[in-house]
Amino acid sequence: MATLTAAAFSHDRDFARSLDARDELSAFRAAFVLPEGAAAFDGGEPIYFVGNSLGPMPVAARTLVNEELDDWSRLGVKGHLGSRRPWYSYHEQLRAPLARLVGAREHEVVAMGSLTENIHRMLTTFYRPAGKRTKLLIEKGAFPSDTYAVMSHVAARDLDPSLEVVEIAPRAGEWTLREDDIDAEIARLGDTLALALLPGVQYRTGQALDLARHTRAVHAVGARCGWDLAHAVGNLAVSLHDSNADFAVWCSYKYLNSGPGAVAGAFIHERNAGDLSLPRHAGWWGNDPATRFRMEPRFVPVPRADAWSLSNPPILAVAPLIASLAAFDGAGIAALRAKSVRMTALLEFLLRDLAPEVEIITPAASHARGAQLSLLVAHEAHARYEAFKAAGLACDYRESGRGVAGEGIVRLAPAPLFNTFDEVWRAAQVVRRTVRG
Ligand SMILES: Cc1ncc(COP(=O)(O)O)c(C=O)c1O
């Protein structure tokens, strides 16, 4: 996707409003309940730019959850097979929309578990240290849960995490990884590399990595490649099947708007999903549903991503995902991504001009980022972040990771399903007023 040039934009509010007027996705905003917030600085509605952390509630989620509560109260155990969306096969209705969303085949995706649990499940299967091939590559500064999971797996195989876990970092003085450096590190590790676990979008900087490129590099040295898509799913238009990744995992409460702790998801490439010989954690929900209730002692995995499911799914935590995926299906991830690229580029254009003292550490090229812009605030960062929120701009704050007093990162993520270009314009005014006084 081409990087948008500044010449394509204007500082005028009317310009932002004209983009909204032409926005074919604008009706989807009404499908969400936007959270209450501080009254905005201009008396307008609060601006919710934190869908990268917890997406807002789809209106239909309440109906769907209530329907399940009704069915439970009316039917009790009979609801497993007799409710309007039978619980026995409940998660199966998510396959098709999830597959469309992440560019996968239906048998390659499954809604299950939580993100960190799913990282563990995938590490059990795909981290298979043997002989000299023992190294596990992650990024330095990965989301802590990923690092903890990786370290604990290496230790559980009686290997030394300080030797086997290789963390690739941006160059000194830089915030983001150079993609050439990632491939060079993969090549350097060569036949010692067992698995790479990389982020689709880095949570702190908003940098997007090229899934197909790095998967290719990892496969070229004979290792396996998996992706944490927590910040990429519902944000980028990924093509997981074609990327050839061995697996990918994500949560559903960020861009997928499915509620706190909502059921998460996983992709397992069909060459792996159909390989019944792979080691894995086994549970009865990964067993072939046709034979599950024979209650036999031997686990017979179903030849699809479902084989990694352990338990019968938490229906109340799956229901909101049905509502959210219906919105993604209606809008289409390609159209959403196209709008997102324009929104984020407009935000960047306005911030560079209105608040040049704030450094944007997210890459400038649209193919190297998603919706989020990460602003490095050099002084009194936390107080500034509080001031943003007090002025009606809901955003979030992360430590910079450099240990520099007063410094911090504020993340702003306009989401194309429910945010407007006018909100982008208003958010930029909040930042300007707060940092300039
Ligand atoms: C990149 C990334 N990985 C892992 C996690 C952990 O998610 P969970 O608590 O759902 O396991 C998060 C949570 O925000 C995340 O952003």
The ligand as an SDF file (V2000), in Angstrom:
LIG
                    3D

 16 16  0  0  0  0  0  0  0  0999 V2000
    1.0330   -8.5300   22.2850 C   0  0  0  0  0  0  0  0  0  0  0  0
    0.3000   -9.1450   23.4550 C   0  0  0  0  0  0  0  0  0  0  0  0
    0.6060  -10.4190   23.8020 N   0  0  0  0  0  0  0  0  0  0  0  0
   -0.0090  -10.9980   24.8580 C   0  0  0  0  0  0  0  0  0  0  0  0
   -0.9510  -10.3320   25.6020 C   0  0  0  0  0  0  0  0  0  0  0  0
   -1.5890  -11.0350   26.7710 C   0  0  0  0  0  0  0  0  0  0  0  0
   -2.9540  -11.2150   26.5670 O   0  0  0  0  0  0  0  0  0  0  0  0
   -3.8710  -12.1310   27.5040 P   0  0  0  0  0  0  0  0  0  0  0  0
   -3.9560  -11.4950   28.8390 O   0  0  0  0  0  0  0  0  0  0  0  0
   -5.2140  -12.0690   26.8210 O   0  0  0  0  0  0  0  0  0  0  0  0
   -3.3050  -13.4940   27.5390 O   0  0  0  0  0  0  0  0  0  0  0  0
   -1.3090   -9.0160   25.2470 C   0  0  0  0  0  0  0  0  0  0  0  0
   -2.3320   -8.2700   26.0160 C   0  0  0  0  0  0  0  0  0  0  0  0
   -2.6120   -7.1210   25.8110 O   0  0  0  0  0  0  0  0  0  0  0  0
   -0.6490   -8.4130   24.1480 C   0  0  0  0  0  0  0  0  0  0  0  0
   -0.9140   -7.1520   23.7880 O   0  0  0  0  0  0  0  0  0  0  0  0
  1  2  1  0
  2  3  1  0
  2 15  2  0
  3  4  2  0
  4  5  1  0
  5  6  1  0
  5 12  2  0
  6  7  1  0
  7  8  1  0
  8  9  2  0
  8 10  1  0
  8 11  1  0
 12 13  1  0
 12 15  1  0
 13 14  2  0
 15 16  1  0
M  END
$$$$
